[in-house]
């Protein structure tokens, strides 16, 4: 009799485990889109002009993507770092799972879903990332990139480098008219 109870308990435990695993993959993402204030006084807003930036062809950012980004509302410079294996699979601040192989980033105050072009000032390489987490929590750093984004701008060897970030308020495609 106790063997049957043990088997029944094990079967129910396995079913509950699979239900729990399936439900955790169904978390809704954030729809937060309002602009936040409080950017440093040294921020450069010159990107609000309709300027077409020269992008390197060896990155994932191309002219079409740049035109589709929307209005630039922040340009600033500072130090960037990256995070990877230790946080892979963990829940980010906006509720989704962190995937170090996606082009994402953490920023202290930019709205979730913001598109940001990150330029490595040492080599000029650029990458387009989506903000999905909060951080960095180390003084003097302005953005934490995923492993894949860090690879795009050759950040892996140095670990920390000076970057320029250009944040865009609207990530919807504009009309061609």
C-alpha positions in Angstrom: 0.0 0.0 0.0 2.8 2.4 0.8 4.5 1.7 -2.5 1.3 2.7 -4.4 1.1 6.0 -2.3 4.8 6.7 -3.1 4.3 6.2 -6.8 1.1 8.3 -6.8 2.9 11.1 -4.9 5.8 10.9 -7.3 3.5 11.1 -10.3 1.7 14.1 -8.9 4.9 15.8 -8.1 6.2 15.4 -11.6 3.0 16.7 -13.1 3.1 19.7 -10.8 6.7 20.4 -11.7 5.9 20.4 -15.4 2.9 22.7 -14.9 5.1 25.1 -12.9 7.8 25.1 -15.6 5.3 25.8 -18.3 3.7 28.6 -16.4 6.9 30.4 -15.6 7.6 30.7 -19.4 4.3 32.5 -19.9 5.1 35.7 -17.9 3.9 38.9 -19.6 6.4 41.5 -20.6 6.3 45.1 -19.5 4.4 47.7 -21.6 6.0 50.6 -19.8 6.6 53.3 -22.5 6.7 56.7 -20.8 9.8 58.8 -20.8 11.6 59.1 -17.5 13.3 62.2 -16.4 16.4 62.8 -14.3 19.1 62.4 -17.0 22.4 64.0 -16.2 23.0 67.6 -17.2 25.9 66.4 -19.4 23.5 64.5 -21.7 23.7 65.6 -25.4 20.3 65.9 -27.1 21.8 66.8 -30.5 20.6 63.4 -31.9 17.0 64.8 -32.0 17.9 66.2 -35.4 17.0 63.9 -38.4 20.6 62.9 -38.9 21.5 59.6 -40.6 24.4 58.0 -38.8 27.0 56.1 -40.6 26.9 52.5 -39.3 29.5 49.8 -39.8 28.4 47.0 -42.1 29.9 44.3 -39.8 27.3 44.9 -37.0 23.7 44.0 -36.7 22.6 47.7 -36.9 21.8 48.7 -40.5 20.3 51.9 -42.0 16.8 50.4 -42.2 16.9 49.6 -38.5 18.1 53.0 -37.7 15.4 54.8 -39.6 12.8 52.6 -37.9 13.9 53.5 -34.4 12.0 56.7 -33.9 13.0 59.8 -32.0 16.3 59.9 -30.2 15.9 61.4 -26.8 19.2 60.8 -25.0 22.8 60.7 -26.0 25.4 60.2 -23.2 28.8 58.7 -22.7 30.2 56.5 -19.9 31.5 53.1 -19.1 29.8 49.8 -20.2 30.3 46.3 -19.0 28.5 43.0 -19.7 26.9 40.2 -17.8 26.4 36.6 -19.0 26.5 33.1 -17.5 25.8 33.9 -13.9 22.5 35.5 -14.8 21.5 33.4 -17.8 17.9 32.1 -17.4 17.1 34.3 -14.4 14.2 36.7 -14.4 15.0 40.3 -15.5 13.5 43.4 -13.9 10.8 43.5 -16.6 9.7 39.9 -15.9 11.3 38.1 -18.9 14.1 35.5 -18.8 17.6 36.8 -19.4 19.1 35.2 -22.4 22.8 36.1 -22.8 22.6 35.3 -26.5 20.1 38.1 -27.3 20.9 41.7 -27.9 19.7 43.2 -24.6 20.9 45.5 -21.9 20.3 46.8 -18.4 20.0 50.5 -17.7 19.1 52.2 -14.4 16.3 54.4 -15.7 15.5 54.0 -19.4 12.0 52.6 -20.1 11.8 48.9 -20.7 11.7 48.2 -24.4 13.7 51.3 -25.4 16.0 50.7 -28.3 19.6 51.9 -27.7 22.5 52.1 -30.1 25.7 51.5 -28.1 29.0 52.6 -29.7 32.4 51.4 -28.4 34.4 54.6 -28.4 37.7 52.7 -28.6 36.9 51.0 -32.0 33.8 52.6 -33.3 31.7 49.4 -33.4 28.0 49.7 -32.8 25.2 47.4 -31.6 21.5 47.9 -31.3 20.1 46.6 -28.0 16.7 46.5 -26.2 16.5 47.5 -22.5 14.9 44.7 -20.5 16.7 44.9 -17.1 17.9 47.4 -14.4 21.5 48.0 -13.6 24.4 48.3 -13.6 24.9 48.5 -9.9 28.6 49.4 -10.0 29.5 53.1 -9.6 30.6 54.8 -12.8 28.9 52.4 -15.3 26.0 53.5 -17.4 24.9 50.3 -19.1 25.3 46.5 -18.8 25.2 44.6 -22.1 24.3 40.9 -22.7 27.2 38.6 -23.8 26.0 38.7 -27.4 25.9 42.5 -27.5 29.3 42.7 -25.9 30.7 40.4 -28.6 29.3 42.7 -31.3 31.4 45.7 -30.1 34.5 43.7 -29.0 34.0 44.3 -25.2 34.8 40.8 -24.0 38.6 41.1 -23.6 38.5 44.4 -21.8 35.3 43.8 -19.8 34.7 47.5 -19.3 35.0 50.2 -22.0 33.9 53.8 -22.8 30.8 53.9 -24.9 28.2 56.3 -26.3 24.6 55.4 -25.9 21.8 56.8 -28.1 18.3 56.0 -26.7 15.2 56.1 -28.9 11.7 56.8 -27.4 9.7 55.0 -30.1 10.5 51.6 -31.5 7.7 51.5 -34.0 8.4 51.8 -37.8 7.7 55.3 -39.1 5.7 55.9 -42.3 7.7 56.2 -45.5 5.6 59.3 -46.5 
